Amino acid sequence: MSADLIDAKIAGLGDWRGGMLAKLRALIHAADPEVEETVKWQKPSNPAGVPVWEHAGILCTGETYKDKVKLTFAKGAALADPKKLFNSSLDGNTRRAIDLFEGDVVDEAAFKALVRAAVEANLEKPARAKKA
């Protein structure tokens, strides 16, 4: 169901952002075949919600804006980023983000390494279980 919502969001963008989000989604799945897709934060102004990729907790979210696609890594501040992919939300203590603009090229190997590092960080200290 969540995958269908993400498919619809990508198709509904109808421009370069849809292609970029689809590419990033494919790279996330290539880096972590066990990743789970969810959609969170649905509201009337954003009925499609925000795609979220999880493995033992949130790895990253995929937000779209008029001029960019933003991938926010939940534990980004704790991840090694030797290729300097993170270019947004650099002042926070926890999250880090990658803002991608039209025409940007993704360093696929570095991105997949970052996803794998996020998985490892989550497995080392998984998110707390939600109370019923």
N, CA, C and O atoms as CSV, one atom per row, in Angstrom:
chain,resi,resn,atom,element,x,y,z
A,1,MET,N,N,0.823,-1.196,0.000
A,1,MET,CA,C,0.000,0.000,0.000
A,1,MET,C,C,0.866,1.260,0.000
A,1,MET,O,O,0.652,2.169,-0.802
A,2,SER,N,N,1.849,1.305,0.909
A,2,SER,CA,C,2.737,2.471,0.942
A,2,SER,C,C,3.501,2.633,-0.366
A,2,SER,O,O,3.714,3.746,-0.846
A,3,ALA,N,N,3.910,1.493,-0.936
A,3,ALA,CA,C,4.631,1.556,-2.216
A,3,ALA,C,C,3.741,2.172,-3.293
A,3,ALA,O,O,4.217,2.932,-4.136
A,4,ASP,N,N,2.445,1.845,-3.264
A,4,ASP,CA,C,1.509,2.422,-4.232
A,4,ASP,C,C,1.388,3.928,-4.042
A,4,ASP,O,O,1.310,4.673,-5.019
A,5,LEU,N,N,1.370,4.382,-2.787
A,5,LEU,CA,C,1.293,5.819,-2.516
A,5,LEU,C,C,2.549,6.538,-3.011
A,5,LEU,O,O,2.477,7.648,-3.539
A,6,ILE,N,N,3.689,5.891,-2.832
A,6,ILE,CA,C,4.939,6.496,-3.308
A,6,ILE,C,C,4.963,6.510,-4.835
A,6,ILE,O,O,5.385,7.494,-5.443
A,7,ASP,N,N,4.510,5.418,-5.454
A,7,ASP,CA,C,4.396,5.393,-6.923
A,7,ASP,C,C,3.523,6.548,-7.407
A,7,ASP,O,O,3.874,7.239,-8.364
A,8,ALA,N,N,2.381,6.754,-6.742
A,8,ALA,CA,C,1.454,7.814,-7.140
A,8,ALA,C,C,2.082,9.195,-6.944
A,8,ALA,O,O,1.888,10.092,-7.764
A,9,LYS,N,N,2.828,9.358,-5.861
A,9,LYS,CA,C,3.482,10.647,-5.612
A,9,LYS,C,C,4.495,10.941,-6.714
A,9,LYS,O,O,4.545,12.056,-7.233
A,10,ILE,N,N,5.301,9.944,-7.070
A,10,ILE,CA,C,6.306,10.115,-8.119
A,10,ILE,C,C,5.628,10.465,-9.438
A,10,ILE,O,O,6.049,11.393,-10.130
A,11,ALA,N,N,4.580,9.724,-9.784
A,11,ALA,CA,C,3.865,9.973,-11.038
A,11,ALA,C,C,3.200,11.349,-11.023
A,11,ALA,O,O,3.161,12.036,-12.044
A,12,GLY,N,N,2.680,11.745,-9.866
A,12,GLY,CA,C,1.975,13.020,-9.758
A,12,GLY,C,C,2.868,14.234,-9.853
A,12,GLY,O,O,2.394,15.328,-10.157
A,13,LEU,N,N,4.149,14.063,-9.599
A,13,LEU,CA,C,5.059,15.216,-9.688
A,13,LEU,C,C,5.190,15.686,-11.128
A,13,LEU,O,O,5.226,16.887,-11.394
A,14,GLY,N,N,5.262,14.741,-12.053
A,14,GLY,CA,C,5.246,15.079,-13.473
A,14,GLY,C,C,6.398,15.911,-13.990
A,14,GLY,O,O,6.289,16.500,-15.065
A,15,ASP,N,N,7.482,15.978,-13.273
A,15,ASP,CA,C,8.651,16.729,-13.750
A,15,ASP,C,C,9.925,16.033,-13.271
A,15,ASP,O,O,9.884,14.871,-12.868
A,16,TRP,N,N,11.028,16.724,-13.312
A,16,TRP,CA,C,12.319,16.145,-12.966
A,16,TRP,C,C,12.342,15.609,-11.533
A,16,TRP,O,O,13.079,14.668,-11.237
A,17,ARG,N,N,11.532,16.207,-10.632
A,17,ARG,CA,C,11.528,15.763,-9.230
A,17,ARG,C,C,11.047,14.322,-9.106
A,17,ARG,O,O,11.566,13.563,-8.287
A,18,GLY,N,N,10.059,13.938,-9.914
A,18,GLY,CA,C,9.585,12.562,-9.900
A,18,GLY,C,C,10.675,11.599,-10.320
A,18,GLY,O,O,10.861,10.551,-9.701
A,19,GLY,N,N,11.398,11.955,-11.374
A,19,GLY,CA,C,12.505,11.125,-11.833
A,19,GLY,C,C,13.609,11.007,-10.795
A,19,GLY,O,O,14.179,9.934,-10.602
A,20,MET,N,N,13.907,12.123,-10.126
A,20,MET,CA,C,14.951,12.120,-9.103
A,20,MET,C,C,14.525,11.265,-7.910
A,20,MET,O,O,15.312,10.462,-7.408
A,21,LEU,N,N,13.276,11.437,-7.456
A,21,LEU,CA,C,12.800,10.651,-6.326
A,21,LEU,C,C,12.787,9.164,-6.665
A,21,LEU,O,O,13.128,8.331,-5.824
A,22,ALA,N,N,12.394,8.828,-7.894
A,22,ALA,CA,C,12.394,7.423,-8.328
A,22,ALA,C,C,13.811,6.859,-8.337
A,22,ALA,O,O,14.030,5.720,-7.925
A,23,LYS,N,N,14.764,7.646,-8.802
A,23,LYS,CA,C,16.164,7.202,-8.844
A,23,LYS,C,C,16.696,6.960,-7.432
A,23,LYS,O,O,17.340,5.943,-7.174
A,24,LEU,N,N,16.423,7.898,-6.520
A,24,LEU,CA,C,16.891,7.762,-5.143
A,24,LEU,C,C,16.243,6.550,-4.477
A,24,LEU,O,O,16.895,5.813,-3.737
A,25,ARG,N,N,14.962,6.356,-4.746
A,25,ARG,CA,C,14.247,5.196,-4.205
A,25,ARG,C,C,14.918,3.903,-4.670
A,25,ARG,O,O,15.137,2.995,-3.868
A,26,ALA,N,N,15.242,3.817,-5.951
A,26,ALA,CA,C,15.899,2.622,-6.488
A,26,ALA,C,C,17.271,2.412,-5.841
A,26,ALA,O,O,17.652,1.276,-5.558
A,27,LEU,N,N,18.004,3.482,-5.608
A,27,LEU,CA,C,19.318,3.374,-4.978
A,27,LEU,C,C,19.191,2.903,-3.525
A,27,LEU,O,O,20.014,2.121,-3.048
A,28,ILE,N,N,18.162,3.380,-2.831
A,28,ILE,CA,C,17.930,2.954,-1.445
A,28,ILE,C,C,17.650,1.454,-1.418
A,28,ILE,O,O,18.194,0.731,-0.583
A,29,HIS,N,N,16.804,0.992,-2.328
A,29,HIS,CA,C,16.495,-0.441,-2.388
A,29,HIS,C,C,17.720,-1.265,-2.787
A,29,HIS,O,O,17.898,-2.382,-2.303
A,30,ALA,N,N,18.556,-0.726,-3.658
A,30,ALA,CA,C,19.778,-1.438,-4.056
A,30,ALA,C,C,20.748,-1.542,-2.877
A,30,ALA,O,O,21.427,-2.554,-2.707
A,31,ALA,N,N,20.802,-0.485,-2.068
A,31,ALA,CA,C,21.717,-0.473,-0.928
A,31,ALA,C,C,21.218,-1.353,0.210
A,31,ALA,O,O,22.010,-1.945,0.943
A,32,ASP,N,N,19.890,-1.435,0.351
A,32,ASP,CA,C,19.299,-2.210,1.438
A,32,ASP,C,C,18.049,-2.923,0.934
A,32,ASP,O,O,16.952,-2.370,1.007
A,33,PRO,N,N,18.202,-4.140,0.424
A,33,PRO,CA,C,17.042,-4.880,-0.091
A,33,PRO,C,C,15.961,-5.145,0.968
A,33,PRO,O,O,14.826,-5.463,0.613
A,34,GLU,N,N,16.289,-5.019,2.244
A,34,GLU,CA,C,15.316,-5.258,3.312
A,34,GLU,C,C,14.605,-3.983,3.756
A,34,GLU,O,O,13.822,-4.020,4.706
A,35,VAL,N,N,14.855,-2.871,3.100
A,35,VAL,CA,C,14.244,-1.602,3.487
A,35,VAL,C,C,12.720,-1.700,3.378
A,35,VAL,O,O,12.185,-2.358,2.486
A,36,GLU,N,N,12.046,-1.036,4.297
A,36,GLU,CA,C,10.588,-0.966,4.273
A,36,GLU,C,C,10.174,0.454,3.917
A,36,GLU,O,O,10.738,1.427,4.418
A,37,GLU,N,N,9.187,0.552,3.049
A,37,GLU,CA,C,8.675,1.859,2.650
A,37,GLU,C,C,7.387,2.154,3.406
A,37,GLU,O,O,6.507,1.301,3.524
A,38,THR,N,N,7.294,3.362,3.907
A,38,THR,CA,C,6.073,3.831,4.530
A,38,THR,C,C,5.801,5.247,4.022
A,38,THR,O,O,6.644,5.865,3.372
A,39,VAL,N,N,4.629,5.732,4.326
A,39,VAL,CA,C,4.286,7.118,4.033
A,39,VAL,C,C,3.779,7.715,5.332
A,39,VAL,O,O,2.907,7.147,5.989
A,40,LYS,N,N,4.327,8.857,5.696
A,40,LYS,CA,C,3.946,9.512,6.953
A,40,LYS,C,C,3.545,10.957,6.677
A,40,LYS,O,O,3.763,11.492,5.590
A,41,TRP,N,N,2.964,11.552,7.675
A,41,TRP,CA,C,2.632,12.976,7.684
A,41,TRP,C,C,1.690,13.385,6.548
A,41,TRP,O,O,1.884,14.409,5.894
A,42,GLN,N,N,0.662,12.552,6.335
A,42,GLN,CA,C,-0.365,12.902,5.351
A,42,GLN,C,C,-1.296,13.931,5.983
A,42,GLN,O,O,-1.670,13.803,7.149
A,43,LYS,N,N,-1.665,14.941,5.220
A,43,LYS,CA,C,-2.573,15.977,5.688
A,43,LYS,C,C,-3.281,16.563,4.473
A,43,LYS,O,O,-2.868,16.305,3.342
A,44,PRO,N,N,-4.326,17.339,4.677
A,44,PRO,CA,C,-5.076,17.874,3.532
A,44,PRO,C,C,-4.203,18.638,2.525
A,44,PRO,O,O,-4.436,18.559,1.319
A,45,SER,N,N,-3.222,19.359,3.007
A,45,SER,CA,C,-2.362,20.109,2.085
A,45,SER,C,C,-1.333,19.222,1.389
A,45,SER,O,O,-0.719,19.635,0.406
A,46,ASN,N,N,-1.145,18.001,1.897
A,46,ASN,CA,C,-0.201,17.051,1.306
A,46,ASN,C,C,-0.769,15.639,1.452
A,46,ASN,O,O,-0.252,14.840,2.234
A,47,PRO,N,N,-1.837,15.327,0.700
A,47,PRO,CA,C,-2.487,14.021,0.883
A,47,PRO,C,C,-1.591,12.833,0.539
A,47,PRO,O,O,-1.802,11.732,1.049
A,48,ALA,N,N,-0.594,13.045,-0.322
A,48,ALA,CA,C,0.324,11.952,-0.677
A,48,ALA,C,C,1.305,11.665,0.448
A,48,ALA,O,O,1.928,10.603,0.463
A,49,GLY,N,N,1.456,12.592,1.392
A,49,GLY,CA,C,2.376,12.400,2.506
A,49,GLY,C,C,3.832,12.438,2.076
A,49,GLY,O,O,4.165,12.881,0.977
A,50,VAL,N,N,4.683,11.968,2.960
A,50,VAL,CA,C,6.127,11.974,2.737
A,50,VAL,C,C,6.621,10.534,2.701
A,50,VAL,O,O,6.396,9.785,3.653
A,51,PRO,N,N,7.294,10.128,1.615
A,51,PRO,CA,C,7.887,8.787,1.583
A,51,PRO,C,C,8.957,8.653,2.667
A,51,PRO,O,O,9.773,9.551,2.877
A,52,VAL,N,N,8.929,7.512,3.342
A,52,VAL,CA,C,9.889,7.244,4.414
A,52,VAL,C,C,10.440,5.837,4.197
A,52,VAL,O,O,9.692,4.897,3.927
A,53,TRP,N,N,11.754,5.710,4.318
A,53,TRP,CA,C,12.402,4.402,4.199
A,53,TRP,C,C,12.931,4.033,5.568
A,53,TRP,O,O,13.608,4.820,6.230
A,54,GLU,N,N,12.600,2.787,5.987
A,54,GLU,CA,C,12.921,2.354,7.346
A,54,GLU,C,C,13.597,0.990,7.358
A,54,GLU,O,O,13.334,0.132,6.515
A,55,HIS,N,N,14.463,0.819,8.327
A,55,HIS,CA,C,15.081,-0.469,8.647
A,55,HIS,C,C,15.566,-0.325,10.081
A,55,HIS,O,O,16.564,0.349,10.337
A,56,ALA,N,N,14.861,-0.957,11.022
A,56,ALA,CA,C,15.152,-0.818,12.457
A,56,ALA,C,C,15.031,0.642,12.890
A,56,ALA,O,O,15.756,1.092,13.778
A,57,GLY,N,N,14.126,1.372,12.269
A,57,GLY,CA,C,13.926,2.798,12.508
A,57,GLY,C,C,14.016,3.542,11.179
A,57,GLY,O,O,14.317,2.953,10.141
A,58,ILE,N,N,13.755,4.823,11.228
A,58,ILE,CA,C,13.784,5.627,10.000
A,58,ILE,C,C,15.219,5.783,9.505
A,58,ILE,O,O,16.116,6.166,10.256
A,59,LEU,N,N,15.411,5.477,8.218
A,59,LEU,CA,C,16.691,5.754,7.561
A,59,LEU,C,C,16.660,7.183,7.028
A,59,LEU,O,O,17.489,8.021,7.383
A,60,CYS,N,N,15.657,7.438,6.148
A,60,CYS,CA,C,15.551,8.764,5.561
A,60,CYS,C,C,14.139,9.012,5.053
A,60,CYS,O,O,13.343,8.091,4.867
A,61,THR,N,N,13.862,10.290,4.837
A,61,THR,CA,C,12.588,10.717,4.262
A,61,THR,C,C,12.884,11.364,2.916
A,61,THR,O,O,13.989,11.851,2.680
A,62,GLY,N,N,11.893,11.364,2.043
A,62,GLY,CA,C,12.046,11.966,0.721
A,62,GLY,C,C,11.001,13.035,0.485
A,62,GLY,O,O,9.882,12.740,0.064
A,63,GLU,N,N,11.363,14.266,0.754
A,63,GLU,CA,C,10.433,15.378,0.585
A,63,GLU,C,C,10.671,16.058,-0.759
A,63,GLU,O,O,11.792,16.094,-1.265
A,64,THR,N,N,9.602,16.589,-1.321
A,64,THR,CA,C,9.736,17.336,-2.576
A,64,THR,C,C,9.218,18.751,-2.372
A,64,THR,O,O,8.190,18.975,-1.733
A,65,TYR,N,N,9.948,19.682,-2.924
A,65,TYR,CA,C,9.598,21.098,-2.886
A,65,TYR,C,C,9.571,21.602,-4.328
A,65,TYR,O,O,9.898,20.859,-5.253
A,66,LYS,N,N,9.187,22.849,-4.516
A,66,LYS,CA,C,9.097,23.388,-5.877
A,66,LYS,C,C,10.410,23.265,-6.638
A,66,LYS,O,O,10.423,22.982,-7.836
A,67,ASP,N,N,11.508,23.480,-5.930
A,67,ASP,CA,C,12.800,23.555,-6.612
A,67,ASP,C,C,13.778,22.448,-6.254
A,67,ASP,O,O,14.903,22.440,-6.752
A,68,LYS,N,N,13.365,21.501,-5.389
A,68,LYS,CA,C,14.339,20.491,-4.965
A,68,LYS,C,C,13.657,19.232,-4.451
A,68,LYS,O,O,12.461,19.202,-4.159
A,69,VAL,N,N,14.482,18.193,-4.357
A,69,VAL,CA,C,14.140,16.955,-3.656
A,69,VAL,C,C,15.087,16.895,-2.467
A,69,VAL,O,O,16.300,17.039,-2.618
A,70,LYS,N,N,14.522,16.681,-1.287
A,70,LYS,CA,C,15.323,16.669,-0.050
A,70,LYS,C,C,15.241,15.289,0.580
A,70,LYS,O,O,14.155,14.796,0.886
A,71,LEU,N,N,16.399,14.672,0.770
A,71,LEU,CA,C,16.495,13.405,1.487
A,71,LEU,C,C,17.072,13.723,2.856
A,71,LEU,O,O,18.225,14.143,2.963
A,72,THR,N,N,16.281,13.527,3.902
A,72,THR,CA,C,16.730,13.807,5.255
A,72,THR,C,C,17.002,12.493,5.968
A,72,THR,O,O,16.117,11.645,6.088
A,73,PHE,N,N,18.218,12.332,6.434
A,73,PHE,CA,C,18.640,11.126,7.154
A,73,PHE,C,C,18.453,11.365,8.651
A,73,PHE,O,O,18.995,12.314,9.218
A,74,ALA,N,N,17.674,10.483,9.274
A,74,ALA,CA,C,17.294,10.651,10.677
A,74,ALA,C,C,18.500,10.732,11.612
A,74,ALA,O,O,18.499,11.519,12.558
A,75,LYS,N,N,19.520,9.928,11.354
A,75,LYS,CA,C,20.726,9.926,12.201
A,75,LYS,C,C,21.936,10.427,11.409
A,75,LYS,O,O,23.067,10.002,11.646
A,76,GLY,N,N,21.682,11.326,10.475
A,76,GLY,CA,C,22.729,11.783,9.569
A,76,GLY,C,C,23.955,12.368,10.237
A,76,GLY,O,O,25.070,12.188,9.748
A,77,ALA,N,N,23.768,13.070,11.353
A,77,ALA,CA,C,24.909,13.707,12.022
A,77,ALA,C,C,25.906,12.671,12.538
A,77,ALA,O,O,27.081,12.982,12.736
A,78,ALA,N,N,25.441,11.445,12.754
A,78,ALA,CA,C,26.313,10.398,13.282
A,78,ALA,C,C,26.968,9.574,12.179
A,78,ALA,O,O,27.770,8.684,12.464
A,79,LEU,N,N,26.635,9.863,10.922
A,79,LEU,CA,C,27.153,9.059,9.816
A,79,LEU,C,C,28.389,9.685,9.187
A,79,LEU,O,O,28.485,10.904,9.050
A,80,ALA,N,N,29.322,8.840,8.811
A,80,ALA,CA,C,30.487,9.317,8.062
A,80,ALA,C,C,30.002,9.703,6.658
A,80,ALA,O,O,29.228,8.974,6.038
A,81,ASP,N,N,30.459,10.833,6.177
A,81,ASP,CA,C,30.070,11.329,4.855
A,81,ASP,C,C,31.317,11.798,4.105
A,81,ASP,O,O,31.484,12.990,3.844
A,82,PRO,N,N,32.197,10.841,3.759
A,82,PRO,CA,C,33.474,11.232,3.153
A,82,PRO,C,C,33.328,11.951,1.815
A,82,PRO,O,O,34.208,12.728,1.446
A,83,LYS,N,N,32.257,11.717,1.088
A,83,LYS,CA,C,32.062,12.372,-0.215
A,83,LYS,C,C,31.271,13.673,-0.087
A,83,LYS,O,O,30.948,14.308,-1.091
A,84,LYS,N,N,30.959,14.069,1.151
A,84,LYS,CA,C,30.270,15.336,1.430
A,84,LYS,C,C,28.945,15.458,0.680
A,84,LYS,O,O,28.663,16.484,0.062
A,85,LEU,N,N,28.133,14.397,0.742
A,85,LEU,CA,C,26.807,14.441,0.123
A,85,LEU,C,C,25.860,15.350,0.900
A,85,LEU,O,O,25.029,16.036,0.306
A,86,PHE,N,N,25.986,15.354,2.232
A,86,PHE,CA,C,25.107,16.203,3.030
A,86,PHE,C,C,25.415,17.674,2.737
A,86,PHE,O,O,26.557,18.122,2.848
A,87,ASN,N,N,24.368,18.409,2.359
A,87,ASN,CA,C,24.557,19.823,2.046
A,87,ASN,C,C,23.470,20.696,2.658
A,87,ASN,O,O,23.339,21.870,2.314
A,88,SER,N,N,22.685,20.111,3.575
A,88,SER,CA,C,21.592,20.853,4.192
A,88,SER,C,C,21.382,20.335,5.609
A,88,SER,O,O,21.742,19.202,5.928
A,89,SER,N,N,20.795,21.178,6.454
A,89,SER,CA,C,20.536,20.821,7.856
A,89,SER,C,C,21.831,20.431,8.554
A,89,SER,O,O,21.862,19.482,9.337
A,90,LEU,N,N,22.876,21.152,8.272
A,90,LEU,CA,C,24.203,20.805,8.799
A,90,LEU,C,C,24.418,21.264,10.234
A,90,LEU,O,O,25.377,20.838,10.878
A,91,ASP,N,N,23.540,22.127,10.747
A,91,ASP,CA,C,23.726,22.665,12.089
A,91,ASP,C,C,23.075,21.826,13.176
A,91,ASP,O,O,23.348,22.027,14.360
A,92,GLY,N,N,22.217,20.889,12.788
A,92,GLY,CA,C,21.494,20.087,13.771
A,92,GLY,C,C,22.377,19.051,14.444
A,92,GLY,O,O,23.446,18.702,13.943
A,93,ASN,N,N,21.914,18.568,15.581
A,93,ASN,CA,C,22.674,17.567,16.330
A,93,ASN,C,C,22.374,16.150,15.884
A,93,ASN,O,O,23.119,15.228,16.217
A,94,THR,N,N,21.286,15.957,15.130
A,94,THR,CA,C,20.863,14.604,14.791
A,94,THR,C,C,20.746,14.390,13.291
A,94,THR,O,O,21.418,13.521,12.735
A,95,ARG,N,N,19.908,15.167,12.634
A,95,ARG,CA,C,19.613,14.951,11.211
A,95,ARG,C,C,20.604,15.672,10.305
A,95,ARG,O,O,21.243,16.654,10.686
A,96,ARG,N,N,20.702,15.139,9.089
A,96,ARG,CA,C,21.431,15.783,7.994
A,96,ARG,C,C,20.617,15.519,6.732
A,96,ARG,O,O,19.904,14.520,6.637
A,97,ALA,N,N,20.733,16.425,5.765
A,97,ALA,CA,C,19.944,16.269,4.546
A,97,ALA,C,C,20.794,16.490,3.305
A,97,ALA,O,O,21.858,17.108,3.336
A,98,ILE,N,N,20.267,15.953,2.215
A,98,ILE,CA,C,20.852,16.159,0.892
A,98,ILE,C,C,19.777,16.856,0.060
A,98,ILE,O,O,18.709,16.292,-0.181
A,99,ASP,N,N,20.060,18.068,-0.373
A,99,ASP,CA,C,19.158,18.791,-1.267
A,99,ASP,C,C,19.652,18.595,-2.690
A,99,ASP,O,O,20.811,18.869,-3.003
A,100,LEU,N,N,18.758,18.117,-3.548
A,100,LEU,CA,C,19.095,17.889,-4.950
A,100,LEU,C,C,18.222,18.786,-5.818
A,100,LEU,O,O,17.005,18.858,-5.643
A,101,PHE,N,N,18.869,19.466,-6.755
A,101,PHE,CA,C,18.188,20.402,-7.636
A,101,PHE,C,C,18.202,19.873,-9.065
A,101,PHE,O,O,18.955,18.956,-9.394
A,102,GLU,N,N,17.371,20.455,-9.898
A,102,GLU,CA,C,17.288,20.016,-11.286
A,102,GLU,C,C,18.677,20.023,-11.924
A,102,GLU,O,O,19.404,21.012,-11.834
A,103,GLY,N,N,19.029,18.934,-12.557
A,103,GLY,CA,C,20.324,18.820,-13.218
A,103,GLY,C,C,21.420,18.223,-12.346
A,103,GLY,O,O,22.482,17.866,-12.855
A,104,ASP,N,N,21.182,18.110,-11.045
A,104,ASP,CA,C,22.188,17.510,-10.163
A,104,ASP,C,C,22.388,16.038,-10.517
A,104,ASP,O,O,21.457,15.345,-10.926
A,105,VAL,N,N,23.618,15.585,-10.348
A,105,VAL,CA,C,23.951,14.186,-10.581
A,105,VAL,C,C,24.276,13.558,-9.227
A,105,VAL,O,O,25.048,14.109,-8.441
A,106,VAL,N,N,23.681,12.409,-8.972
A,106,VAL,CA,C,23.887,11.716,-7.700
A,106,VAL,C,C,25.107,10.808,-7.811
A,106,VAL,O,O,25.230,10.038,-8.764
A,107,ASP,N,N,26.001,10.900,-6.840
A,107,ASP,CA,C,27.121,9.969,-6.736
A,107,ASP,C,C,26.522,8.674,-6.176
A,107,ASP,O,O,26.379,8.520,-4.963
A,108,GLU,N,N,26.178,7.755,-7.068
A,108,GLU,CA,C,25.429,6.566,-6.675
A,108,GLU,C,C,26.153,5.715,-5.649
A,108,GLU,O,O,25.539,5.255,-4.686
A,109,ALA,N,N,27.428,5.501,-5.833
A,109,ALA,CA,C,28.189,4.664,-4.896
A,109,ALA,C,C,28.226,5.314,-3.513
A,109,ALA,O,O,28.030,4.637,-2.504
A,110,ALA,N,N,28.473,6.605,-3.465
A,110,ALA,CA,C,28.533,7.306,-2.179
A,110,ALA,C,C,27.161,7.335,-1.508
A,110,ALA,O,O,27.067,7.198,-0.288
A,111,PHE,N,N,26.099,7.511,-2.294
A,111,PHE,CA,C,24.750,7.534,-1.740
A,111,PHE,C,C,24.389,6.173,-1.142
A,111,PHE,O,O,23.857,6.099,-0.034
A,112,LYS,N,N,24.678,5.099,-1.878
A,112,LYS,CA,C,24.380,3.764,-1.362
A,112,LYS,C,C,25.200,3.474,-0.102
A,112,LYS,O,O,24.701,2.831,0.821
A,113,ALA,N,N,26.438,3.934,-0.055
A,113,ALA,CA,C,27.260,3.744,1.150
A,113,ALA,C,C,26.642,4.482,2.339
A,113,ALA,O,O,26.667,3.985,3.465
A,114,LEU,N,N,26.094,5.658,2.086
A,114,LEU,CA,C,25.446,6.431,3.142
A,114,LEU,C,C,24.197,5.705,3.651
A,114,LEU,O,O,23.953,5.667,4.857
A,115,VAL,N,N,23.416,5.134,2.751
A,115,VAL,CA,C,22.236,4.367,3.144
A,115,VAL,C,C,22.655,3.164,3.982
A,115,VAL,O,O,22.048,2.887,5.017
A,116,ARG,N,N,23.683,2.449,3.545
A,116,ARG,CA,C,24.151,1.290,4.312
A,116,ARG,C,C,24.644,1.719,5.696
A,116,ARG,O,O,24.421,1.011,6.678
A,117,ALA,N,N,25.307,2.864,5.780
A,117,ALA,CA,C,25.770,3.366,7.075
A,117,ALA,C,C,24.580,3.713,7.971
A,117,ALA,O,O,24.635,3.504,9.183
A,118,ALA,N,N,23.509,4.240,7.380
A,118,ALA,CA,C,22.299,4.556,8.151
A,118,ALA,C,C,21.657,3.276,8.686
A,118,ALA,O,O,21.176,3.248,9.818
A,119,VAL,N,N,21.651,2.232,7.883
A,119,VAL,CA,C,21.118,0.942,8.334
A,119,VAL,C,C,21.948,0.435,9.515
A,119,VAL,O,O,21.400,0.021,10.537
A,120,GLU,N,N,23.267,0.473,9.365
A,120,GLU,CA,C,24.142,0.004,10.449
A,120,GLU,C,C,23.912,0.806,11.728
A,120,GLU,O,O,23.863,0.230,12.815
A,121,ALA,N,N,23.772,2.113,11.613
A,121,ALA,CA,C,23.525,2.960,12.786
A,121,ALA,C,C,22.210,2.570,13.457
A,121,ALA,O,O,22.128,2.531,14.685
A,122,ASN,N,N,21.189,2.284,12.661
A,122,ASN,CA,C,19.905,1.867,13.235
A,122,ASN,C,C,19.998,0.498,13.893
A,122,ASN,O,O,19.393,0.272,14.940
A,123,LEU,N,N,20.747,-0.412,13.291
A,123,LEU,CA,C,20.874,-1.751,13.867
A,123,LEU,C,C,21.669,-1.723,15.171
A,123,LEU,O,O,21.423,-2.522,16.074
A,124,GLU,N,N,22.626,-0.794,15.262
A,124,GLU,CA,C,23.410,-0.663,16.489
A,124,GLU,C,C,22.553,-0.139,17.630
A,124,GLU,O,O,22.704,-0.551,18.780
A,125,LYS,N,N,21.646,0.781,17.291
A,125,LYS,CA,C,20.770,1.371,18.321
A,125,LYS,C,C,19.396,1.566,17.696
A,125,LYS,O,O,19.060,2.664,17.251
A,126,PRO,N,N,18.597,0.490,17.665
A,126,PRO,CA,C,17.286,0.577,17.007
A,126,PRO,C,C,16.346,1.557,17.692
A,126,PRO,O,O,16.490,1.863,18.876
A,127,ALA,N,N,15.380,2.040,16.919
A,127,ALA,CA,C,14.369,2.942,17.461
A,127,ALA,C,C,13.571,2.207,18.533
A,127,ALA,O,O,13.388,0.991,18.469
A,128,ARG,N,N,13.105,2.964,19.511
A,128,ARG,CA,C,12.289,2.365,20.563
A,128,ARG,C,C,10.963,1.910,19.979
A,128,ARG,O,O,10.414,2.539,19.074
A,129,ALA,N,N,10.468,0.823,20.505
A,129,ALA,CA,C,9.165,0.336,20.074
A,129,ALA,C,C,8.090,1.303,20.535
A,129,ALA,O,O,8.173,1.869,21.625
A,130,LYS,N,N,7.083,1.485,19.697
A,130,LYS,CA,C,5.972,2.377,20.047
A,130,LYS,C,C,5.096,1.699,21.072
A,130,LYS,O,O,4.873,0.490,21.012
A,131,LYS,N,N,4.597,2.484,22.019
A,131,LYS,CA,C,3.681,1.948,23.034
A,131,LYS,C,C,2.317,1.732,22.405
A,131,LYS,O,O,1.862,2.528,21.583
A,132,ALA,N,N,1.678,0.652,22.800
A,132,ALA,CA,C,0.356,0.318,22.223
A,132,ALA,C,C,-0.728,1.231,22.707
A,132,ALA,O,O,-1.885,1.079,22.315
